Amino acid sequence: MNGSAAASVKVKICGVRDEATAITTARAGADFIGVVFVASSPRFVEPAMAMRLAMSIADAGAIPVAVVRLPLDPSIDARRALEAFPIVQFHGGESAADVSAFRGWECWKGLTFSPAVAAEWFASGHVSRLVVDGADAGSGERWDLAGFSALEAPMRARCLLAGGLDPANVAEAVRAARPFGVDVSSGVERARGVKDQALVRAFIEAAKSA
């Protein structure tokens, strides 16, 4: 994708947990930064911190994305914290009816890719984008992109590609699959849940130059 920055692939860095990392990541060129509301995740952020992160991300020029799994944990005031986020990404076994209850947000859905499932979600009218992954979604494992690459361009243009991406392979994946964007978490970490800014910068540069 050579040409203007507007035509380049969008990059989402997911699982940011502190303000310094959020600001540095945004300034490095990330378009979206994900903050995880799932209490079982090593990248979980308490709601009060999530709200601060959302403000820092927006101030630094990126768009904050809340990553949730329904039902929301009743022990945390997640619903109020979500008000700081323009986008909510659902990453569990949610149905289209579940997502339809979140009016006022742009809704994304993370899922294991199949053409039929992707088409069904878009036909529901309740999501604007899909974050497509392999069979073990969220595991960080690579998967065969052939089926996704064969989708018609308008559908690919509404999807972010996830799963096993890192600075060494993201450019190849972008050229092969031609998605709207790419989503990475473990592929830019030096330890589980700890982002490495050198890897973040390398990933963004590789993705956007593909």
DRENDO-1510 file (C-alpha; in Angstrom, 1 decimal, always signed):
<recs>
REC; n; res; u; v; w
REC; 1; MET; +0.0; +0.0; +0.0 .
REC; 2; ASN; +2.2; +2.8; -1.2 .
REC; 3; GLY; +0.9; +6.3; -1.3 .
REC; 4; SER; -0.6; +8.7; +1.2 .
REC; 5; ALA; -0.8; +8.0; +4.9 .
REC; 6; ALA; -4.6; +8.0; +4.6 .
REC; 7; ALA; -4.4; +4.9; +2.4 .
REC; 8; SER; -2.2; +2.9; +4.7 .
REC; 9; VAL; -3.4; +0.1; +6.9 .
REC; 10; LYS; -4.7; +1.1; +10.3 .
REC; 11; VAL; -2.9; -0.3; +13.4 .
REC; 12; LYS; -4.4; -1.3; +16.7 .
REC; 13; ILE; -2.1; -2.0; +19.6 .
REC; 14; CYS; -4.1; -3.9; +22.2 .
REC; 15; GLY; -3.6; -4.6; +25.9 .
REC; 16; VAL; -2.0; -1.3; +27.0 .
REC; 17; ARG; -2.0; -0.9; +30.8 .
REC; 18; ASP; -0.4; +2.3; +31.8 .
REC; 19; GLU; -0.5; +6.0; +30.7 .
REC; 20; ALA; +3.2; +6.3; +29.7 .
REC; 21; THR; +2.9; +3.3; +27.4 .
REC; 22; ALA; -0.4; +4.6; +26.0 .
REC; 23; ILE; +1.0; +8.0; +25.2 .
REC; 24; THR; +4.2; +6.6; +23.6 .
REC; 25; THR; +2.2; +4.1; +21.6 .
REC; 26; ALA; -0.1; +6.8; +20.3 .
REC; 27; ARG; +2.8; +9.1; +19.4 .
REC; 28; ALA; +4.5; +6.2; +17.6 .
REC; 29; GLY; +1.6; +6.2; +15.1 .
REC; 30; ALA; -1.0; +3.7; +16.4 .
REC; 31; ASP; -4.5; +4.5; +15.2 .
REC; 32; PHE; -6.3; +2.6; +17.9 .
REC; 33; ILE; -5.2; +1.4; +21.3 .
REC; 34; GLY; -7.1; -1.3; +23.1 .
REC; 35; VAL; -7.7; -1.3; +26.9 .
REC; 36; VAL; -8.8; -4.7; +28.3 .
REC; 37; PHE; -11.8; -4.9; +30.6 .
REC; 38; VAL; -11.7; -8.7; +31.0 .
REC; 39; ALA; -10.7; -9.4; +34.6 .
REC; 40; SER; -9.2; -12.8; +33.8 .
REC; 41; SER; -6.7; -11.3; +31.3 .
REC; 42; PRO; -3.1; -10.5; +32.3 .
REC; 43; ARG; -3.7; -7.2; +30.5 .
REC; 44; PHE; -6.8; -6.3; +32.6 .
REC; 45; VAL; -7.1; -2.6; +33.7 .
REC; 46; GLU; -9.3; -1.5; +36.6 .
REC; 47; PRO; -12.1; +0.8; +35.4 .
REC; 48; ALA; -10.7; +4.0; +37.0 .
REC; 49; MET; -7.4; +3.5; +35.3 .
REC; 50; ALA; -9.2; +2.6; +32.0 .
REC; 51; MET; -10.9; +6.0; +32.1 .
REC; 52; ARG; -7.6; +7.8; +32.5 .
REC; 53; LEU; -6.0; +5.7; +29.8 .
REC; 54; ALA; -8.9; +6.6; +27.4 .
REC; 55; MET; -8.3; +10.3; +28.0 .
REC; 56; SER; -4.5; +10.0; +27.6 .
REC; 57; ILE; -4.9; +8.0; +24.4 .
REC; 58; ALA; -7.3; +10.5; +22.8 .
REC; 59; ASP; -5.1; +13.5; +23.9 .
REC; 60; ALA; -2.1; +11.8; +22.2 .
REC; 61; GLY; -3.9; +11.4; +18.9 .
REC; 62; ALA; -5.2; +7.8; +18.9 .
REC; 63; ILE; -8.6; +6.3; +19.4 .
REC; 64; PRO; -9.2; +4.3; +22.6 .
REC; 65; VAL; -11.0; +0.9; +22.2 .
REC; 66; ALA; -12.5; -0.9; +25.2 .
REC; 67; VAL; -12.1; -4.7; +24.9 .
REC; 68; VAL; -14.9; -6.5; +26.8 .
REC; 69; ARG; -16.4; -9.9; +27.2 .
REC; 70; LEU; -20.1; -10.2; +28.2 .
REC; 71; PRO; -21.5; -10.5; +30.7 .
REC; 72; LEU; -19.5; -7.6; +32.3 .
REC; 73; ASP; -18.0; -8.4; +35.6 .
REC; 74; PRO; -20.5; -7.3; +38.2 .
REC; 75; SER; -17.7; -6.6; +40.7 .
REC; 76; ILE; -16.4; -3.7; +38.7 .
REC; 77; ASP; -18.1; -0.5; +37.5 .
REC; 78; ALA; -17.2; -1.3; +33.9 .
REC; 79; ARG; -20.3; +0.2; +32.3 .
REC; 80; ARG; -19.5; +3.7; +33.6 .
REC; 81; ALA; -15.9; +3.4; +32.5 .
REC; 82; LEU; -17.0; +2.5; +29.0 .
REC; 83; GLU; -18.4; +5.9; +28.6 .
REC; 84; ALA; -14.9; +7.2; +28.1 .
REC; 85; PHE; -14.5; +5.0; +25.0 .
REC; 86; PRO; -16.0; +5.7; +21.6 .
REC; 87; ILE; -15.5; +2.0; +20.5 .
REC; 88; VAL; -16.3; -1.2; +22.3 .
REC; 89; GLN; -14.8; -4.4; +21.0 .
REC; 90; PHE; -16.6; -7.6; +22.1 .
REC; 91; HIS; -14.3; -10.6; +22.5 .
REC; 92; GLY; -16.3; -13.4; +23.9 .
REC; 93; GLY; -19.3; -15.5; +22.9 .
REC; 94; GLU; -21.6; -12.5; +22.4 .
REC; 95; SER; -24.6; -12.7; +20.1 .
REC; 96; ALA; -25.7; -9.9; +17.8 .
REC; 97; ALA; -28.6; -9.3; +20.2 .
REC; 98; ASP; -26.1; -8.8; +23.1 .
REC; 99; VAL; -24.2; -6.2; +21.1 .
REC; 100; SER; -27.4; -4.4; +20.0 .
REC; 101; ALA; -27.9; -3.3; +23.6 .
REC; 102; PHE; -24.8; -1.1; +23.5 .
REC; 103; ARG; -26.3; +1.9; +21.8 .
REC; 104; GLY; -24.1; +5.0; +21.6 .
REC; 105; TRP; -20.9; +3.1; +20.9 .
REC; 106; GLU; -19.2; +2.0; +17.7 .
REC; 107; CYS; -19.2; -1.7; +18.2 .
REC; 108; TRP; -16.6; -4.2; +16.9 .
REC; 109; LYS; -16.6; -8.0; +17.3 .
REC; 110; GLY; -13.5; -10.2; +17.7 .
REC; 111; LEU; -14.0; -13.7; +16.4 .
REC; 112; THR; -12.6; -16.8; +14.8 .
REC; 113; PHE; -12.7; -16.2; +11.1 .
REC; 114; SER; -15.0; -17.9; +8.7 .
REC; 115; PRO; -16.7; -16.2; +5.6 .
REC; 116; ALA; -20.1; -17.2; +6.8 .
REC; 117; VAL; -19.8; -15.9; +10.3 .
REC; 118; ALA; -18.3; -12.7; +9.1 .
REC; 119; ALA; -21.1; -12.2; +6.6 .
REC; 120; GLU; -23.7; -13.0; +9.3 .
REC; 121; TRP; -22.3; -10.4; +11.7 .
REC; 122; PHE; -22.1; -7.6; +9.1 .
REC; 123; ALA; -25.7; -8.5; +8.0 .
REC; 124; SER; -26.9; -8.0; +11.6 .
REC; 125; GLY; -26.2; -4.3; +11.3 .
REC; 126; HIS; -24.9; -4.2; +14.9 .
REC; 127; VAL; -21.1; -4.1; +14.2 .
REC; 128; SER; -19.1; -1.7; +12.1 .
REC; 129; ARG; -15.9; -3.8; +12.1 .
REC; 130; LEU; -14.7; -7.3; +12.9 .
REC; 131; VAL; -11.4; -8.3; +14.4 .
REC; 132; VAL; -10.7; -11.6; +12.7 .
REC; 133; ASP; -8.5; -14.3; +14.2 .
REC; 134; GLY; -7.7; -18.0; +14.0 .
REC; 135; ALA; -9.3; -20.9; +15.7 .
REC; 136; ASP; -8.0; -20.0; +19.1 .
REC; 137; ALA; -8.9; -16.3; +19.0 .
REC; 138; GLY; -6.8; -14.2; +21.3 .
REC; 139; SER; -4.0; -16.8; +21.6 .
REC; 140; GLY; -1.5; -14.9; +19.4 .
REC; 141; GLU; -1.1; -17.9; +17.1 .
REC; 142; ARG; -0.7; -17.5; +13.3 .
REC; 143; TRP; -3.4; -18.9; +11.0 .
REC; 144; ASP; -4.0; -19.5; +7.3 .
REC; 145; LEU; -5.1; -16.2; +5.7 .
REC; 146; ALA; -6.2; -17.7; +2.4 .
REC; 147; GLY; -9.9; -17.7; +3.2 .
REC; 148; PHE; -9.8; -14.1; +4.4 .
REC; 149; SER; -7.8; -12.9; +1.4 .
REC; 150; ALA; -10.4; -14.4; -0.9 .
REC; 151; LEU; -13.2; -12.2; +0.5 .
REC; 152; GLU; -14.6; -9.4; -1.6 .
REC; 153; ALA; -12.8; -6.1; -1.0 .
REC; 154; PRO; -15.7; -4.3; +0.7 .
REC; 155; MET; -15.8; -6.9; +3.4 .
REC; 156; ARG; -12.0; -7.0; +3.9 .
REC; 157; ALA; -12.2; -3.2; +4.2 .
REC; 158; ARG; -14.2; -3.6; +7.4 .
REC; 159; CYS; -11.9; -6.0; +9.1 .
REC; 160; LEU; -8.9; -5.9; +11.3 .
REC; 161; LEU; -6.5; -8.9; +11.0 .
REC; 162; ALA; -5.3; -10.4; +14.3 .
REC; 163; GLY; -3.4; -13.5; +15.4 .
REC; 164; GLY; +0.3; -14.2; +15.4 .
REC; 165; LEU; +1.3; -10.9; +14.0 .
REC; 166; ASP; +4.7; -9.3; +14.9 .
REC; 167; PRO; +7.1; -6.8; +13.3 .
REC; 168; ALA; +8.7; -9.5; +11.2 .
REC; 169; ASN; +5.6; -10.8; +9.5 .
REC; 170; VAL; +3.0; -8.0; +9.6 .
REC; 171; ALA; +4.0; -6.5; +6.2 .
REC; 172; GLU; +3.6; -9.8; +4.5 .
REC; 173; ALA; +0.2; -10.4; +6.1 .
REC; 174; VAL; -1.0; -6.9; +5.0 .
REC; 175; ARG; +0.1; -7.5; +1.4 .
REC; 176; ALA; -1.5; -10.9; +1.3 .
REC; 177; ALA; -4.8; -10.1; +3.1 .
REC; 178; ARG; -5.3; -6.4; +2.4 .
REC; 179; PRO; -7.4; -5.7; +5.5 .
REC; 180; PHE; -8.6; -2.4; +6.9 .
REC; 181; GLY; -6.2; -2.8; +9.8 .
REC; 182; VAL; -4.1; -5.1; +11.9 .
REC; 183; ASP; -4.4; -5.8; +15.6 .
REC; 184; VAL; -1.5; -6.9; +17.9 .
REC; 185; SER; -0.9; -7.6; +21.5 .
REC; 186; SER; +1.6; -10.3; +22.4 .
REC; 187; GLY; +3.6; -9.7; +19.2 .
REC; 188; VAL; +4.9; -6.4; +20.6 .
REC; 189; GLU; +5.6; -7.5; +24.2 .
REC; 190; ARG; +8.9; -8.3; +26.0 .
REC; 191; ALA; +6.9; -10.1; +28.7 .
REC; 192; ARG; +3.3; -11.1; +29.0 .
REC; 193; GLY; +1.3; -7.9; +29.3 .
REC; 194; VAL; +4.4; -5.6; +29.0 .
REC; 195; LYS; +4.7; -3.7; +25.8 .
REC; 196; ASP; +8.2; -3.2; +24.3 .
REC; 197; GLN; +8.2; +0.3; +22.6 .
REC; 198; ALA; +10.9; -0.7; +20.1 .
REC; 199; LEU; +8.7; -3.6; +19.0 .
REC; 200; VAL; +5.7; -1.3; +18.9 .
REC; 201; ARG; +7.5; +1.2; +16.7 .
REC; 202; ALA; +8.8; -1.5; +14.4 .
REC; 203; PHE; +5.4; -3.1; +14.1 .
REC; 204; ILE; +3.7; +0.2; +13.2 .
REC; 205; GLU; +6.4; +1.1; +10.7 .
REC; 206; ALA; +6.3; -2.3; +9.0 .
REC; 207; ALA; +2.5; -2.4; +8.8 .
REC; 208; LYS; +2.1; +1.1; +7.4 .
REC; 209; SER; +4.9; +0.7; +4.8 .
REC; 210; ALA; +3.5; -2.6; +3.4 .
</recs>
